[in-house]
Amino acid sequence: MTTATSRTDWFTQARFGLFLHWGLYSIPARGEWVRHYEKIPLEAYQPFFEEWNPRRYDPKKWAALARQAGQKYAVMGAKHHEGFCMFDTQLTDYKCTNTPGGRDLAREYVEAFRAEGLRVGFYFSLIDWHHPDYPVDRLHPLRDDAAFKAKPRDFNRYLDFMHGQVRELLTNYGKIDIIWFDFSYDDMAGEKWRAAELVKMTRSLQSDIIMDNRLVAGHEDPSNAAAYGDFASPEQIIPPEGVVNARGEPQVWEACITMNKHWGYARDDHEFKSPQQIVHMLVECVSKGGNLLLNVGPTALGEFQPESIDRLAAIGAWLDRNGTSIYGCGNANLPKPEWGRYTRNGNMLYAHIFNKPAGPIALLGLQDKIRKARLLSDGSEVNMSRPWNAGKTNAEFLHLPCAQLPDELDTVVALELK
Ligand code: GLC
């Protein structure tokens, strides 16, 4: 089911999106699983609800940052496992419009990102640690509270509520391009969620929408492309060989990856990937036929932290010059070269040079196959000629006679194939 369809056309063209993890958990600022890890009871979490007021939230700014970063779509959490709703649901009081902030954050997000020309998606947690009918299982914050655990619960009532919220999100916010369900585990998978019914409703409300594959178990295994949904959703990993189904056919996939080590805002986590690492990850995804959904965890006040802004800007500047080697591109079906990676679009092959070899750059197997080579960023000619001492190898050679590569993030040479 994750094979490319006309529904996913725009998505495989887009290649680069923004993931947004934002919720009450942005206040404790220790990641979105803080209630789970610290076994925080609802009463102790309640102050965050009572003070929630993202007065610096300006989604127009976020959308502009994403567009300038070269991202073509965004996926924002409408509700994470904590259960706090970032939209004006009628099905619970536990929502942003009941806090001092008062605003419908999801609506403002959709409007701002649309206005900036980006596609919009909602992340929606299947798990809800706030709902009284959600089972107190091994992931629940109150898993060690025997009295709480013993309370009667009606899981079908929870499912009606959860389906109802999906209905609201897909009815009240105009066209939604992506619904990103998260996640299945243990026996909480597939029909336990009444998945077939949920998918049917989703498609009936939004005929063009695409969805990830996390309504089923096994989604965490990138090779399990049998899982249904429109795309596979490997997390914090770029699948070594891309994603193919049992018959070896390439599947649609999107790797979601954090900039530092957390999804939700984590004040004390300053271990950020460099712009170069992130560009290389994006190139790697595209070279294997996938997308990159890069995460930002905004602060409780509603801002991206400077490290995130800097990285988005650097990637955007690179994409501005080199985007034709990313958008609409995919697997070149060539072995990975020693110096970097290839992406391809039709008869254009893009050599992404990450490491400068001592001498000329060998394009193995491509001898006499290339009509011309140009530096993508400025259109200048890159000389091709066979070094006198190349031996018998069936390679073409590029000459970049400089000590350092022209672009330290990734120097792209556009190769027109014969
Ligand atoms: C996991 C986590 C979650 C995060 C998501 C992103 O399933 O539960 O916190 O939102 O991955 O892929």
Boltz pocket constraint, residues with backbone or C-beta under 6 A from the ligand:
constraints:
  - pocket:
      binder: B
      contacts: [[A, 21], [A, 32], [A, 33], [A, 182], [A, 183], [A, 233], [A, 235], [A, 256], [A, 263]]
      max_distance: 6.0
